[in-house]
């Protein structure tokens, strides 16, 4: 394992310990989550993305506050809305994202940690020395739609390839996510084509 991956795991282990005992729910997303899944990312993760609902944000923020590099703020930039704050833990930049909303070409996706992302999360082990800790990683359905809406084709194809290997494990979360959010018919059609293999390896 490369040093960057070890550093990411050490930071995740520290986060798990810091958040132990809190009532707040959180999940790991982004490239660090994909790394734990074993996806062959072109670039190794440089940071950690944590997601929470608005109502859980302050509890998590207070636990991580000794490592804060700024204060929390509401960010409404272009197609995105979220509460953001940043930390440095074990030398790794960490972003805490609350109440994340993505809008794109008529579609709208709201991250719901308590109702969807945490119940359908997958637990992955991180090690810090001899210690093993479990990190809740967002369901792959989140990464599918998140990267589709932000047009990250390079990452989306990796996720699609991984998704269809074990589609039965991921399908329930995807269907619920699609029911609870707003996606245009054309966007849903494109996603279904990708997952059926009709566009495997091809650009959108």
N, C-alpha and C positions, 0 to 999 in steps of 0.2 A: 504494500500500500504506500502511496506517495505521501510525502510530508504534509501536503495541503489537505489530503483526505483525513489524515490523523488529526490535524489541527481542527478541522470541521467537527470530527467526532468528539474531540475533547471539549469543544465549545458546546456542542449539543448535550453532552453529559452534564456539564456545568449548569446549563439551562434547566434540564430535568430536575436536578437537585434544588435549584433556586425556586422552582415553581411547585415543588412537592408540598402538599397540604393545602394549597389554595383551592378555593371552590371554582375558580375560573377555568374555562375550557379553552384549549389552544391546539393548533396543529401546525406542522411544518409543511411548507410548500416550496416551490421554486427549484433551483438546480440542486440544492443540497438534498431535497427529498428525492429527486430523480437519481442522484448519486447513490443514495441508500438502496434504491430499487435495482441498482446495477445497470442502468442505462448507459450506453457508450457515448457520453457527452463529449463534444469536440473540445470544450474548455472545462477544466475543473472548476467547481464552485469557488467563488471568492468571498461569499457572504451567506447569511442565513436569513430566511424569510419566515416569520411567525405570523399566523393569522388568528384573530380573535373577533368576537362580536363586540359591538360598541359597549354593551353592558358589562362585559368582562375586562374591558381594556385597562381600567384604572388599577384593578387588583394585580394584573400582570405587570403593569408599568411600575408600580410601587416596589415589587419584588426585584425588578431588574434595575431600578433607578440608580443604585450605586455605580453601575457601569455605563450610565447614560452619557452620550456625547452631545445631546441636545434635549429640548423639551418637546412634549407632544404637541402636535398642531393638526388642524383640519386641513387637508390638501384636496383641492378641487381643481384639477388640471386637465384640460381637454376632455377626454373620454373617461377619466378616472375620478373617483371620489373615495377618500379614506382618511382615517386618523393615522398619523405617522409619528414614530419616534425611533431614535437610533441609539445603539449601544455598541461597546466593544467588549467582548467576552472571550477570554483566552486568546486574545490577539485577533479575533475574527469579528468583522463588522456584522451586526445583527439589526434587522429592521423588524419592528413590530407594527403590523398593519391591522387596523380595526375597521369593521363595517365597510369592507371593500366593495365598490360597485364599478362595473365596467360597462360602458355603452359603445356600441359599434354598429353603424349602418342599420339602425332599426332594432337591433338586439340589445338586451340588457341582462346582465348577470350579476347577482348579488351573492356574495359569499356568506353562507349561513353556517357558522361553526357548530353551534349546539344542535341545530335541527338536521344537519346533513353531513358536513365535512367530518366532524368528530365521530358520529355514530358509524359512518362508513370508512373511517380511516383504517390504515393498516399499520401494525406495530412493527418497528424495525429496531434491532439491537445496535447500540453503540457501546464501545468499550473505552474505558479510561483506566489503563493498567489492568488489574484483574477484575475490575468492577464492570458489570453489564447492566445497562439501563435501557428502557424501552421508550422510543420516540414515536408519537402518533403522526403519521404522514398522510396528507390529503389523499382522498381517493383519486385514482387515475382519471376519472371522469372530469374532475376539476381541471386537471392539467390539459386534458383534451380541449375543453371549451375555452379556458383562459388563453391558451396559446393560439387557438383558432381566431378568437376575437381580436387579439393583438397582432395577428398575421405573422407569427413567428414560425414560418414554414420549416426552417431547419430543425427546430425542436419538435414541432408538431408531428413530423414524419417518424421520428424516433419513438414518440409516445404512441402513435397509431400502431406501429410495428409491435411494440410491447403489449399493447392493449389486446390485439387480436390473438395473441398467443394463449391468453387465458380470459377470453371474453366473458365467460360465464361468471367469473369472479367480480367483474367490474360493471356488469350490465345493470344491476338493480340501482346502483348509485347514479349511473348515467340517466336512466329513465326518470328517476325522482328529480334529479337536477333539472332535466328538461321540462318536467311538469311545473316546477316551482319558479321558473324563470321565463323570460321572453326572448325567443329566438325566431327570426323570420323563417318562412317556409323554405326559401332558397338556401339559407344557411343550414337548416336541418337537413335538407336534401344533400348538400355538399358533404356534411358530416357522415351521413349514412352511406354515401358512396365511398368515402374514405375507409370506413370500417368494414364495408363489404368486400374490400379489396379491389374494387373497380379502378381505383386510382393509386393502387399501391406503388410507392416509389416515384409517383408523378407529382408535379407541382399542381397547385390549385388552378 
